[in-house]
């Protein structure tokens, strides 16, 4: 998956979130000691999410499918939890097909009815 396709998906997710009036920030570093950046921080209050749009998942040696990369991703997810965010990952395809925004809408609707 090319970086262009990933950027396209990230741009589309930002559009979807904006259209649905869901608060978000892009490219956020939660842990100042690490270089990790989350593609999005979504929502606020009781249910903030640290969101990654995962590209390159079908490559033999992609950014998220080697032993070192998986270990780094696990550390990054735990750091998000320690910062009171729930980590959520979507594939590029899930963003492009609308699955990601549908998930957020379902989640926030569920939260509103609690």
MDAnalysis code that builds the backbone (N, CA, C; Angstrom):
import MDAnalysis as mda
import numpy as np

u = mda.Universe.empty(342, n_residues=114, atom_resindex=np.repeat(np.arange(114), 3), trajectory=True)
u.add_TopologyAttr("name", ["N", "CA", "C"] * 114)
u.add_TopologyAttr("resid", np.arange(1, 115))
u.add_TopologyAttr("resname", ["UNK", "UNK", "UNK", "UNK", "UNK", "UNK", "UNK", "UNK", "UNK", "UNK", "UNK", "UNK", "UNK", "UNK", "UNK", "UNK", "UNK", "UNK", "UNK", "UNK", "UNK", "UNK", "UNK", "UNK", "UNK", "UNK", "UNK", "UNK", "UNK", "UNK", "UNK", "UNK", "UNK", "UNK", "UNK", "UNK", "UNK", "UNK", "UNK", "UNK", "UNK", "UNK", "UNK", "UNK", "UNK", "UNK", "UNK", "UNK", "UNK", "UNK", "UNK", "UNK", "UNK", "UNK", "UNK", "UNK", "UNK", "UNK", "UNK", "UNK", "UNK", "UNK", "UNK", "UNK", "UNK", "UNK", "UNK", "UNK", "UNK", "UNK", "UNK", "UNK", "UNK", "UNK", "UNK", "UNK", "UNK", "UNK", "UNK", "UNK", "UNK", "UNK", "UNK", "UNK", "UNK", "UNK", "UNK", "UNK", "UNK", "UNK", "UNK", "UNK", "UNK", "UNK", "UNK", "UNK", "UNK", "UNK", "UNK", "UNK", "UNK", "UNK", "UNK", "UNK", "UNK", "UNK", "UNK", "UNK", "UNK", "UNK", "UNK", "UNK", "UNK", "UNK"])
u.atoms.positions = np.array([
    [0.858, -1.169, 0.000],
    [0.000, 0.000, 0.000],
    [0.903, 1.230, 0.000],
    [0.645, 2.128, -0.907],
    [1.494, 3.312, -1.014],
    [1.145, 4.335, 0.068],
    [2.120, 5.164, 0.384],
    [1.906, 6.238, 1.367],
    [0.801, 7.179, 0.877],
    [0.679, 7.338, -0.453],
    [-0.368, 8.181, -1.024],
    [-1.748, 7.658, -0.647],
    [-1.928, 6.338, -0.746],
    [-3.213, 5.721, -0.417],
    [-3.516, 5.892, 1.073],
    [-2.493, 5.761, 1.901],
    [-2.678, 5.945, 3.338],
    [-3.088, 7.389, 3.624],
    [-2.389, 8.351, 3.025],
    [-2.735, 9.757, 3.225],
    [-4.153, 10.046, 2.750],
    [-4.542, 9.404, 1.644],
    [-5.899, 9.545, 1.120],
    [-6.911, 9.065, 2.167],
    [-6.622, 7.935, 2.779],
    [-7.517, 7.379, 3.796],
    [-7.558, 8.284, 5.023],
    [-6.417, 8.785, 5.451],
    [-6.383, 9.674, 6.614],
    [-7.156, 10.959, 6.335],
    [-7.008, 11.498, 5.138],
    [-7.751, 12.699, 4.755],
    [-9.246, 12.419, 4.751],
    [-9.640, 11.269, 4.211],
    [-11.054, 10.907, 4.172],
    [-11.618, 10.733, 5.580],
    [-10.865, 10.104, 6.471],
    [-11.347, 9.940, 7.840],
    [-11.532, 11.309, 8.498],
    [-10.620, 12.227, 8.262],
    [-10.761, 13.584, 8.810],
    [-12.029, 14.249, 8.275],
    [-12.312, 14.063, 7.001],
    [-13.537, 14.614, 6.405],
    [-14.765, 13.991, 7.064],
    [-14.763, 12.662, 7.194],
    [-15.901, 11.969, 7.814],
    [-16.132, 12.445, 9.247],
    [-15.061, 12.570, 10.006],
    [-15.193, 13.015, 11.397],
    [-15.740, 14.441, 11.461],
    [-15.235, 15.310, 10.597],
    [-15.696, 16.697, 10.550],
    [-17.170, 16.769, 10.170],
    [-17.554, 16.029, 9.131],
    [-18.952, 16.031, 8.674],
    [-19.911, 15.564, 9.767],
    [-19.428, 14.688, 10.629],
    [-20.270, 14.145, 11.695],
    [-20.051, 14.843, 13.038],
    [-19.342, 15.966, 12.996],
    [-19.096, 16.799, 14.172],
    [-18.490, 16.017, 15.338],
    [-17.537, 15.167, 14.996],
    [-16.801, 14.401, 16.000],
    [-15.450, 15.076, 16.196],
    [-15.150, 15.457, 17.427],
    [-13.888, 16.137, 17.734],
    [-12.701, 15.223, 17.459],
    [-11.642, 15.803, 16.897],
    [-10.423, 15.033, 16.662],
    [-9.235, 15.964, 16.509],
    [-8.059, 15.384, 16.698],
    [-6.782, 16.041, 16.403],
    [-5.994, 15.079, 15.533],
    [-5.107, 15.605, 14.703],
    [-4.288, 14.755, 13.838],
    [-2.829, 14.789, 14.258],
    [-2.157, 13.649, 13.994],
    [-0.708, 13.530, 14.220],
    [-0.302, 14.005, 15.617],
    [-0.758, 13.292, 16.619],
    [-0.531, 13.702, 18.005],
    [0.456, 12.767, 18.694],
    [1.377, 13.368, 19.407],
    [2.368, 12.625, 20.181],
    [1.897, 12.606, 21.635],
    [1.515, 11.431, 22.133],
    [1.012, 11.315, 23.509],
    [2.128, 11.224, 24.540],
    [3.229, 10.615, 24.163],
    [4.336, 10.400, 25.094],
    [5.536, 11.223, 24.627],
    [5.868, 12.315, 25.338],
    [6.959, 13.182, 24.892],
    [8.325, 12.495, 24.878],
    [8.442, 11.359, 25.580],
    [9.717, 10.640, 25.609],
    [9.902, 9.750, 24.382],
    [8.835, 9.513, 23.639],
    [8.893, 8.632, 22.468],
    [8.520, 9.423, 21.219],
    [8.963, 8.947, 20.071],
    [8.660, 9.620, 18.809],
    [7.309, 9.206, 18.225],
    [6.619, 8.288, 18.901],
    [5.348, 7.798, 18.372],
    [4.366, 8.934, 18.144],
    [3.686, 8.835, 17.037],
    [2.580, 9.750, 16.757],
    [1.374, 8.900, 16.394],
    [0.236, 9.296, 16.896],
    [-1.021, 8.660, 16.522],
    [-1.599, 9.455, 15.365],
    [-2.197, 8.766, 14.404],
    [-2.785, 9.460, 13.258],
    [-3.887, 10.412, 13.714],
    [-4.684, 9.966, 14.688],
    [-5.792, 10.777, 15.194],
    [-5.994, 10.537, 16.683],
    [-6.411, 11.577, 17.387],
    [-7.045, 11.433, 18.692],
    [-8.492, 11.830, 18.443],
    [-9.409, 10.935, 18.790],
    [-10.821, 11.129, 18.453],
    [-11.664, 11.120, 19.714],
    [-12.599, 12.075, 19.780],
    [-13.528, 12.123, 20.899],
    [-12.907, 12.769, 22.113],
    [-13.727, 12.911, 23.120],
    [-13.245, 13.500, 24.360],
    [-14.099, 12.962, 25.496],
    [-13.814, 13.393, 26.683],
    [-14.591, 12.931, 27.825],
    [-14.298, 11.489, 28.178],
    [-15.349, 10.707, 28.350],
    [-15.202, 9.326, 28.803],
    [-14.624, 8.395, 27.753],
    [-14.658, 8.778, 26.505],
    [-14.303, 7.805, 25.469],
    [-13.346, 8.339, 24.410],
    [-12.163, 8.810, 24.817],
    [-11.210, 9.254, 23.797],
    [-10.456, 8.063, 23.191],
    [-10.176, 8.163, 21.909],
    [-9.491, 7.097, 21.195],
    [-8.195, 7.603, 20.573],
    [-7.164, 6.770, 20.605],
    [-5.932, 6.994, 19.848],
    [-6.048, 6.089, 18.622],
    [-6.090, 6.685, 17.446],
    [-6.435, 5.956, 16.224],
    [-5.257, 5.887, 15.259],
    [-5.045, 4.700, 14.718],
    [-4.059, 4.469, 13.663],
    [-4.766, 3.952, 12.423],
    [-4.402, 4.495, 11.278],
    [-4.831, 3.951, 9.993],
    [-3.658, 3.113, 9.501],
    [-3.846, 1.804, 9.479],
    [-2.762, 0.863, 9.184],
    [-2.630, 0.604, 7.683],
    [-1.515, 1.011, 7.131],
    [-1.206, 0.712, 5.738],
    [-0.088, -0.311, 5.678],
    [0.176, -0.826, 4.515],
    [1.286, -1.761, 4.333],
    [1.113, -3.083, 5.044],
    [-0.125, -3.482, 5.300],
    [-0.339, -4.709, 6.072],
    [-0.103, -5.972, 5.261],
    [-0.049, -5.867, 3.942],
    [0.155, -7.058, 3.104],
    [1.592, -7.186, 2.616],
    [2.456, -6.278, 2.998],
    [3.863, -6.359, 2.600],
    [4.574, -7.428, 3.406],
    [5.590, -8.041, 2.790],
    [6.378, -9.041, 3.519],
    [7.072, -8.420, 4.718],
    [7.606, -7.235, 4.524],
    [8.317, -6.564, 5.616],
    [7.799, -5.132, 5.727],
    [6.571, -5.006, 6.197],
    [5.954, -3.698, 6.343],
    [6.292, -3.069, 7.680],
    [5.721, -1.909, 7.894],
    [6.008, -1.149, 9.117],
    [5.360, -1.733, 10.365],
    [4.453, -2.685, 10.190],
    [3.730, -3.203, 11.351],
    [3.679, -4.725, 11.411],
    [4.534, -5.414, 10.648],
    [4.405, -6.881, 10.663],
    [5.715, -7.639, 10.847],
    [6.717, -6.998, 11.391],
    [7.934, -7.710, 11.785],
    [7.919, -7.838, 13.308],
    [8.745, -8.686, 13.844],
    [8.800, -8.846, 15.294],
    [9.089, -7.551, 16.019],
    [10.062, -6.802, 15.518],
    [10.423, -5.519, 16.137],
    [9.253, -4.543, 16.042],
    [8.619, -4.486, 14.872],
    [7.512, -3.547, 14.667],
    [6.303, -3.898, 15.524],
    [5.997, -5.179, 15.637],
    [4.863, -5.598, 16.464],
    [5.132, -5.268, 17.929],
    [6.361, -5.491, 18.381],
    [6.731, -5.141, 19.754],
    [6.566, -3.642, 19.984],
    [7.034, -2.835, 19.046],
    [6.914, -1.374, 19.144],
    [5.434, -0.955, 19.168],
    [4.608, -1.581, 18.329],
    [3.179, -1.267, 18.313],
    [2.512, -1.630, 19.638],
    [2.916, -2.758, 20.227],
    [2.369, -3.156, 21.537],
    [2.723, -2.121, 22.600],
    [3.966, -1.650, 22.588],
    [4.398, -0.631, 23.550],
    [3.609, 0.665, 23.350],
    [3.404, 1.026, 22.093],
    [2.667, 2.246, 21.762],
    [1.220, 2.153, 22.249],
    [0.596, 0.989, 22.078],
    [-0.788, 0.810, 22.536],
    [-0.889, 0.903, 24.057],
    [0.056, 0.282, 24.750],
    [0.040, 0.359, 26.217],
    [0.256, 1.795, 26.700],
    [1.108, 2.539, 26.007],
    [1.339, 3.944, 26.371],
    [0.060, 4.764, 26.188],
    [-0.703, 4.475, 25.144],
    [-1.977, 5.177, 24.930],
    [-2.939, 4.896, 26.073],
    [-2.993, 3.643, 26.498],
    [-3.876, 3.270, 27.603],
    [-3.454, 3.996, 28.882],
    [-2.149, 4.080, 29.132],
    [-1.659, 4.789, 30.317],
    [-2.006, 6.279, 30.259],
    [-2.163, 6.816, 29.041],
    [-2.540, 8.223, 28.871],
    [-4.064, 8.384, 28.818],
    [-4.784, 7.322, 29.178],
    [-6.255, 7.318, 29.227],
    [-6.927, 7.385, 27.861],
    [-6.273, 6.834, 26.843],
    [-6.876, 6.701, 25.518],
    [-7.052, 5.223, 25.207],
    [-8.088, 4.917, 24.447],
    [-8.291, 3.555, 23.973],
    [-7.721, 3.465, 22.566],
    [-6.738, 2.582, 22.328],
    [-6.185, 2.463, 20.981],
    [-7.155, 1.736, 20.053],
    [-7.326, 2.282, 18.850],
    [-8.191, 1.684, 17.832],
    [-7.451, 1.741, 16.504],
    [-7.406, 0.612, 15.818],
    [-6.752, 0.542, 14.509],
    [-7.775, 0.254, 13.421],
    [-7.603, 0.918, 12.284],
    [-8.399, 0.638, 11.094],
    [-7.448, 0.429, 9.930],
    [-7.821, -0.438, 9.014],
    [-7.045, -0.575, 7.788],
    [-7.435, 0.557, 6.842],
    [-6.592, 0.805, 5.856],
    [-6.900, 1.805, 4.835],
    [-8.240, 1.467, 4.190],
    [-8.435, 0.192, 3.862],
    [-9.672, -0.246, 3.210],
    [-10.896, 0.040, 4.081],
    [-10.776, -0.160, 5.387],
    [-11.904, 0.117, 6.285],
    [-12.263, 1.599, 6.291],
    [-11.271, 2.456, 6.181],
    [-11.553, 3.889, 6.113],
    [-12.198, 4.220, 4.774],
    [-11.622, 3.717, 3.685],
    [-12.117, 4.043, 2.346],
    [-13.536, 3.544, 2.096],
    [-13.921, 2.436, 2.732],
    [-15.273, 1.888, 2.533],
    [-16.297, 2.447, 3.522],
    [-15.858, 3.278, 4.452],
    [-16.778, 3.870, 5.417],
    [-16.960, 3.068, 6.694],
    [-16.278, 1.933, 6.802],
    [-16.395, 1.107, 8.005],
    [-15.936, 1.861, 9.249],
    [-14.872, 2.629, 9.135],
    [-14.325, 3.343, 10.299],
    [-15.320, 4.362, 10.837],
    [-15.857, 5.215, 9.980],
    [-16.792, 6.239, 10.469],
    [-18.068, 5.597, 10.984],
    [-18.515, 4.513, 10.365],
    [-19.709, 3.811, 10.868],
    [-19.458, 3.294, 12.280],
    [-18.262, 2.777, 12.520],
    [-17.929, 2.275, 13.849],
    [-18.001, 3.401, 14.880],
    [-17.381, 4.552, 14.551],
    [-17.423, 5.684, 15.482],
    [-18.853, 6.134, 15.745],
    [-19.660, 6.221, 14.701],
    [-21.047, 6.652, 14.873],
    [-21.819, 5.682, 15.761],
    [-21.620, 4.397, 15.550],
    [-22.281, 3.394, 16.393],
    [-21.810, 3.518, 17.841],
    [-20.515, 3.681, 18.017],
    [-19.971, 3.777, 19.373],
    [-20.529, 4.997, 20.103],
    [-20.467, 6.166, 19.466],
    [-20.913, 7.383, 20.141],
    [-22.426, 7.380, 20.360],
    [-23.174, 6.742, 19.481],
    [-24.619, 6.596, 19.699],
    [-24.868, 5.731, 20.935],
    [-24.130, 4.659, 21.054],
    [-24.243, 3.789, 22.228],
    [-23.915, 4.572, 23.503],
    [-22.876, 5.398, 23.450],
    [-22.489, 6.214, 24.609],
    [-23.586, 7.212, 24.984],
    [-24.234, 7.797, 23.974],
    [-25.291, 8.789, 24.242],
    [-26.498, 8.162, 24.932],
    [-26.752, 6.900, 24.653],
    [-27.942, 6.246, 25.211],
    [-27.677, 5.595, 26.562],
    [-26.480, 5.703, 27.065],
    [-26.166, 5.134, 28.393],
    [-26.673, 6.018, 29.492],
])
